[in-house]
Amino acid sequence: MHLLLKDKRVLVSEFGLCLNRKSAIRRELSLRKYSYKWKNVDSLFIIVFSTRTCCIIFVIVGLKSSDYINALIIVDVQNCFITGNLALVTSPAHEDGAEVVPIINKLIQTVSFDVIVYTHDWHPPDHISFFENLQYRRQYLEGDQNKTIHMFDNVTYSGPKFKTVQVLWPTHCIQGTDDAALHKDLIVSSSKNNTIHIYKGIDPDIDSYSAFWDNEKHQKTELDAMLNEWRVTRVFVAGLATDYCVVATAVDAKDLNYTTYFVEDACRGVDNATIAAKKEDMKNRGIVFIQSNQVKALIDSASYNQIHFTLMISFSIFSFIL
């Protein structure tokens, strides 16, 4: 048996043909030199089973790399949003952030994602989003700088670095604290090969809901570049909170030309009205809604990395090429 193969990502086409042995070898060599221009075909190789009088040729067609490469983006499944100062269960929607943990764990355990991303809200103590820091930033408020402002109000800061509209949240997810840690029951992949951690909101003067950009799109995280290194084409977004960091990440992923899926039952949010509005916005942008129990079938059915066996070349076409 003679095997010519250079790319593990191939579709194998089975084609049997009896030839004179010398002729088969001569034709094998010409096949190796042939440059194919067919759509989706990258290379052609053959396997030759030979006897004294004849041989059987198996044609191996290598397709161009049009694979779907899938990433799961797990957004901010941190203690802060489950048991901490911003626990979702105490927010207007009263949704329990802990409920996403077993759903996401099942996705990690049962679905063959090429990349898994964990995002972390990761703020310094003087972060612009904290209501407690308003007293140090009043000089940057637009409008009446002495007006009464409450926690969870929206304000507009003109500086010190950027003009930005900001929700004033209670202090949360301070770098290195237990409040900022991922939930203890969340499965965190130990593989360094396909696991990415993104720390966002680290600049004290701008917030970052999205895993890709800050809120005003002045500073980009490394996530897009890292996904591009993996040639990721599809992202599945899950986590906390639906109407803030999840939707911001999903919208930016879509804008960056990833096919984007919102794993609806693997997310929880803050306020029913904003959840509904943000979901409608995602649908209008072409983000696909999916349930966690549908993800495995979608990825398995569309995976071009599997090896498929199919008859691709007829006797007449093969003879014509030779």
FIBA-565239 format. One line per field, with one value per residue (C-alpha): residue number from 1; residue in three letters; chain; x, y, z. Coordinates in steps of 0.1 Angstrom, whole numbers, padded with zeros to 4 digits, always signed. Layout:
<atoms>
num	[NUM;...]
residu	[ALA;...]
chaine	[A;...]
px	[X;...]
py	[Y;...]
pz	[Z;...]
</atoms>
This chain:
<atoms>
num	[1;2;3;4;5;6;7;8;9;10;11;12;13;14;15;16;17;18;19;20;21;22;23;24;25;26;27;28;29;30;31;32;33;34;35;36;37;38;39;40;41;42;43;44;45;46;47;48;49;50;51;52;53;54;55;56;57;58;59;60;61;62;63;64;65;66;67;68;69;70;71;72;73;74;75;76;77;78;79;80;81;82;83;84;85;86;87;88;89;90;91;92;93;94;95;96;97;98;99;100;101;102;103;104;105;106;107;108;109;110;111;112;113;114;115;116;117;118;119;120;121;122;123;124;125;126;127;128;129;130;131;132;133;134;135;136;137;138;139;140;141;142;143;144;145;146;147;148;149;150;151;152;153;154;155;156;157;158;159;160;161;162;163;164;165;166;167;168;169;170;171;172;173;174;175;176;177;178;179;180;181;182;183;184;185;186;187;188;189;190;191;192;193;194;195;196;197;198;199;200;201;202;203;204;205;206;207;208;209;210;211;212;213;214;215;216;217;218;219;220;221;222;223;224;225;226;227;228;229;230;231;232;233;234;235;236;237;238;239;240;241;242;243;244;245;246;247;248;249;250;251;252;253;254;255;256;257;258;259;260;261;262;263;264;265;266;267;268;269;270;271;272;273;274;275;276;277;278;279;280;281;282;283;284;285;286;287;288;289;290;291;292;293;294;295;296;297;298;299;300;301;302;303;304;305;306;307;308;309;310;311;312;313;314;315;316;317;318;319;320;321;322]
residu	[MET;HIS;LEU;LEU;LEU;LYS;ASP;LYS;ARG;VAL;LEU;VAL;SER;GLU;PHE;GLY;LEU;CYS;LEU;ASN;ARG;LYS;SER;ALA;ILE;ARG;ARG;GLU;LEU;SER;LEU;ARG;LYS;TYR;SER;TYR;LYS;TRP;LYS;ASN;VAL;ASP;SER;LEU;PHE;ILE;ILE;VAL;PHE;SER;THR;ARG;THR;CYS;CYS;ILE;ILE;PHE;VAL;ILE;VAL;GLY;LEU;LYS;SER;SER;ASP;TYR;ILE;ASN;ALA;LEU;ILE;ILE;VAL;ASP;VAL;GLN;ASN;CYS;PHE;ILE;THR;GLY;ASN;LEU;ALA;LEU;VAL;THR;SER;PRO;ALA;HIS;GLU;ASP;GLY;ALA;GLU;VAL;VAL;PRO;ILE;ILE;ASN;LYS;LEU;ILE;GLN;THR;VAL;SER;PHE;ASP;VAL;ILE;VAL;TYR;THR;HIS;ASP;TRP;HIS;PRO;PRO;ASP;HIS;ILE;SER;PHE;PHE;GLU;ASN;LEU;GLN;TYR;ARG;ARG;GLN;TYR;LEU;GLU;GLY;ASP;GLN;ASN;LYS;THR;ILE;HIS;MET;PHE;ASP;ASN;VAL;THR;TYR;SER;GLY;PRO;LYS;PHE;LYS;THR;VAL;GLN;VAL;LEU;TRP;PRO;THR;HIS;CYS;ILE;GLN;GLY;THR;ASP;ASP;ALA;ALA;LEU;HIS;LYS;ASP;LEU;ILE;VAL;SER;SER;SER;LYS;ASN;ASN;THR;ILE;HIS;ILE;TYR;LYS;GLY;ILE;ASP;PRO;ASP;ILE;ASP;SER;TYR;SER;ALA;PHE;TRP;ASP;ASN;GLU;LYS;HIS;GLN;LYS;THR;GLU;LEU;ASP;ALA;MET;LEU;ASN;GLU;TRP;ARG;VAL;THR;ARG;VAL;PHE;VAL;ALA;GLY;LEU;ALA;THR;ASP;TYR;CYS;VAL;VAL;ALA;THR;ALA;VAL;ASP;ALA;LYS;ASP;LEU;ASN;TYR;THR;THR;TYR;PHE;VAL;GLU;ASP;ALA;CYS;ARG;GLY;VAL;ASP;ASN;ALA;THR;ILE;ALA;ALA;LYS;LYS;GLU;ASP;MET;LYS;ASN;ARG;GLY;ILE;VAL;PHE;ILE;GLN;SER;ASN;GLN;VAL;LYS;ALA;LEU;ILE;ASP;SER;ALA;SER;TYR;ASN;GLN;ILE;HIS;PHE;THR;LEU;MET;ILE;SER;PHE;SER;ILE;PHE;SER;PHE;ILE;LEU]
chaine	[A;A;A;A;A;A;A;A;A;A;A;A;A;A;A;A;A;A;A;A;A;A;A;A;A;A;A;A;A;A;A;A;A;A;A;A;A;A;A;A;A;A;A;A;A;A;A;A;A;A;A;A;A;A;A;A;A;A;A;A;A;A;A;A;A;A;A;A;A;A;A;A;A;A;A;A;A;A;A;A;A;A;A;A;A;A;A;A;A;A;A;A;A;A;A;A;A;A;A;A;A;A;A;A;A;A;A;A;A;A;A;A;A;A;A;A;A;A;A;A;A;A;A;A;A;A;A;A;A;A;A;A;A;A;A;A;A;A;A;A;A;A;A;A;A;A;A;A;A;A;A;A;A;A;A;A;A;A;A;A;A;A;A;A;A;A;A;A;A;A;A;A;A;A;A;A;A;A;A;A;A;A;A;A;A;A;A;A;A;A;A;A;A;A;A;A;A;A;A;A;A;A;A;A;A;A;A;A;A;A;A;A;A;A;A;A;A;A;A;A;A;A;A;A;A;A;A;A;A;A;A;A;A;A;A;A;A;A;A;A;A;A;A;A;A;A;A;A;A;A;A;A;A;A;A;A;A;A;A;A;A;A;A;A;A;A;A;A;A;A;A;A;A;A;A;A;A;A;A;A;A;A;A;A;A;A;A;A;A;A;A;A;A;A;A;A;A;A;A;A;A;A;A;A;A;A;A;A;A;A;A;A;A;A;A;A;A;A;A;A;A;A]
px	[+0000;+0012;-0003;+0001;-0013;-0003;-0034;-0054;-0085;-0096;-0127;-0119;-0134;-0134;-0128;-0116;-0099;-0079;-0049;-0016;+0008;+0034;+0007;-0008;+0025;+0031;-0004;+0001;+0031;+0012;-0016;+0008;+0019;-0016;-0029;-0067;-0088;-0121;-0142;-0135;-0107;-0073;-0054;-0057;-0039;-0042;-0038;-0026;-0031;-0010;-0006;+0016;-0010;-0032;-0038;-0067;-0066;-0084;-0087;-0084;-0097;-0086;-0111;-0102;-0104;-0140;-0145;-0167;-0145;-0166;-0160;-0180;-0178;-0188;-0194;-0188;-0200;-0185;-0194;-0203;-0233;-0244;-0238;-0221;-0230;-0246;-0263;-0289;-0314;-0317;-0321;-0356;-0359;-0350;-0332;-0307;-0273;-0264;-0288;-0266;-0237;-0250;-0263;-0229;-0211;-0232;-0222;-0185;-0188;-0209;-0200;-0167;-0159;-0127;-0121;-0136;-0134;-0140;-0145;-0139;-0151;-0119;-0120;-0095;-0109;-0111;-0132;-0155;-0185;-0187;-0213;-0189;-0164;-0188;-0175;-0141;-0154;-0181;-0159;-0163;-0201;-0220;-0247;-0254;-0224;-0242;-0274;-0285;-0275;-0285;-0270;-0280;-0285;-0271;-0246;-0224;-0188;-0167;-0134;-0108;-0099;-0131;-0167;-0189;-0224;-0221;-0245;-0234;-0232;-0222;-0186;-0181;-0155;-0124;-0093;-0080;-0110;-0132;-0161;-0144;-0136;-0155;-0182;-0168;-0191;-0183;-0161;-0129;-0110;-0074;-0062;-0039;-0042;-0078;-0088;-0088;-0093;-0103;-0101;-0121;-0129;-0093;-0090;-0103;-0117;-0138;-0162;-0162;-0194;-0182;-0155;-0142;-0143;-0147;-0181;-0171;-0149;-0117;-0098;-0100;-0093;-0072;-0101;-0108;-0071;-0070;-0101;-0087;-0055;-0078;-0097;-0130;-0160;-0189;-0193;-0219;-0224;-0237;-0235;-0243;-0259;-0281;-0290;-0255;-0223;-0238;-0256;-0227;-0204;-0228;-0234;-0197;-0191;-0217;-0202;-0168;-0183;-0186;-0217;-0231;-0255;-0271;-0276;-0308;-0314;-0277;-0281;-0297;-0303;-0310;-0343;-0372;-0378;-0341;-0338;-0367;-0354;-0319;-0332;-0352;-0321;-0301;-0327;-0328;-0290;-0292;-0279;-0293;-0312;-0306;-0312;-0284;-0298;-0296;-0259;-0244;-0265;-0258;-0220;-0219;-0240;-0220;-0185;-0162;-0134;-0150;-0139;-0166;-0166;-0183;-0179;-0167;-0152;-0167;-0147;-0152;-0140;-0110;-0101;-0104;-0081;-0055]
py	[+0000;+0035;+0065;+0101;+0125;+0159;+0174;+0158;+0178;+0158;+0142;+0107;+0097;+0060;+0051;+0017;+0012;-0017;-0006;-0021;-0017;+0004;+0026;+0031;+0043;+0066;+0081;+0084;+0106;+0128;+0132;+0145;+0173;+0182;+0215;+0214;+0245;+0230;+0250;+0239;+0215;+0222;+0190;+0155;+0124;+0087;+0054;+0026;-0011;-0031;-0067;-0082;-0075;-0047;-0021;-0003;+0034;+0053;+0090;+0114;+0149;+0176;+0204;+0240;+0251;+0263;+0247;+0262;+0269;+0273;+0294;+0294;+0328;+0326;+0361;+0372;+0342;+0357;+0357;+0394;+0388;+0357;+0363;+0397;+0434;+0430;+0397;+0395;+0379;+0413;+0432;+0442;+0410;+0388;+0363;+0340;+0341;+0308;+0290;+0295;+0275;+0239;+0249;+0262;+0233;+0209;+0228;+0225;+0188;+0177;+0200;+0200;+0237;+0246;+0275;+0284;+0320;+0332;+0369;+0387;+0420;+0432;+0467;+0488;+0503;+0538;+0526;+0551;+0528;+0528;+0550;+0553;+0571;+0598;+0622;+0621;+0626;+0653;+0678;+0658;+0656;+0672;+0695;+0704;+0690;+0695;+0677;+0647;+0615;+0580;+0546;+0530;+0565;+0572;+0601;+0616;+0622;+0644;+0630;+0627;+0606;+0600;+0613;+0585;+0576;+0556;+0536;+0541;+0506;+0496;+0487;+0453;+0428;+0445;+0429;+0399;+0397;+0368;+0389;+0390;+0352;+0329;+0309;+0279;+0255;+0267;+0243;+0262;+0244;+0237;+0234;+0262;+0252;+0263;+0284;+0322;+0345;+0381;+0407;+0438;+0471;+0474;+0511;+0532;+0558;+0538;+0508;+0478;+0457;+0439;+0413;+0430;+0468;+0494;+0511;+0539;+0518;+0536;+0505;+0470;+0439;+0411;+0388;+0394;+0389;+0357;+0343;+0352;+0332;+0302;+0312;+0312;+0317;+0311;+0323;+0311;+0337;+0328;+0342;+0374;+0398;+0394;+0431;+0445;+0424;+0395;+0417;+0440;+0410;+0394;+0427;+0434;+0398;+0402;+0435;+0418;+0394;+0363;+0342;+0349;+0328;+0339;+0309;+0322;+0297;+0301;+0338;+0358;+0396;+0427;+0442;+0427;+0458;+0462;+0424;+0425;+0456;+0442;+0408;+0426;+0446;+0414;+0398;+0428;+0426;+0390;+0374;+0339;+0327;+0292;+0270;+0251;+0217;+0226;+0236;+0202;+0191;+0223;+0220;+0182;+0185;+0213;+0201;+0198;+0184;+0150;+0125;+0117;+0089;+0096;+0087;+0119;+0110;+0088;+0066;+0090;+0121;+0102;+0090;+0125;+0140;+0114]
pz	[+0000;-0008;+0010;+0001;+0027;+0041;+0056;+0084;+0075;+0045;+0030;+0018;-0016;-0024;-0060;-0072;-0105;-0120;-0140;-0152;-0123;-0142;-0156;-0121;-0107;-0137;-0133;-0095;-0101;-0125;-0100;-0074;-0099;-0110;-0098;-0091;-0094;-0084;-0059;-0023;-0034;-0020;-0028;-0042;-0030;-0037;-0020;-0042;-0034;-0058;-0069;-0097;-0123;-0111;-0085;-0069;-0065;-0037;-0043;-0013;-0019;+0005;+0008;+0015;+0051;+0052;+0087;+0113;+0143;+0174;+0206;+0238;+0254;+0291;+0303;+0339;+0358;+0390;+0426;+0424;+0402;+0421;+0458;+0459;+0458;+0424;+0429;+0402;+0425;+0443;+0410;+0396;+0375;+0405;+0383;+0400;+0383;+0399;+0376;+0346;+0362;+0356;+0321;+0311;+0328;+0306;+0275;+0285;+0292;+0262;+0233;+0215;+0214;+0197;+0221;+0255;+0267;+0303;+0308;+0341;+0352;+0368;+0382;+0402;+0434;+0418;+0389;+0372;+0374;+0412;+0428;+0458;+0436;+0424;+0450;+0434;+0399;+0402;+0384;+0352;+0354;+0326;+0337;+0373;+0392;+0425;+0418;+0438;+0422;+0433;+0429;+0395;+0379;+0345;+0344;+0317;+0325;+0302;+0315;+0327;+0296;+0277;+0275;+0285;+0297;+0329;+0351;+0387;+0402;+0437;+0442;+0426;+0411;+0425;+0411;+0431;+0455;+0461;+0448;+0414;+0414;+0390;+0408;+0426;+0408;+0373;+0354;+0344;+0317;+0328;+0292;+0282;+0245;+0239;+0269;+0269;+0299;+0292;+0320;+0312;+0329;+0341;+0331;+0360;+0336;+0313;+0318;+0296;+0293;+0262;+0261;+0229;+0235;+0262;+0263;+0240;+0217;+0224;+0236;+0222;+0243;+0229;+0224;+0187;+0179;+0199;+0182;+0148;+0157;+0161;+0130;+0150;+0128;+0153;+0189;+0214;+0242;+0276;+0312;+0331;+0328;+0298;+0294;+0299;+0294;+0275;+0250;+0246;+0239;+0214;+0195;+0192;+0181;+0154;+0143;+0141;+0116;+0138;+0133;+0168;+0189;+0221;+0243;+0259;+0287;+0298;+0306;+0334;+0335;+0357;+0346;+0326;+0305;+0295;+0290;+0265;+0247;+0244;+0231;+0204;+0195;+0192;+0169;+0147;+0143;+0131;+0163;+0164;+0195;+0206;+0236;+0253;+0244;+0207;+0206;+0204;+0175;+0156;+0160;+0154;+0122;+0107;+0116;+0086;+0108;+0109;+0083;+0058;+0032;-0001;-0037;-0054;-0088;-0115;-0138;-0167;-0148;-0134;-0168;-0183;-0157;-0162]
</atoms>
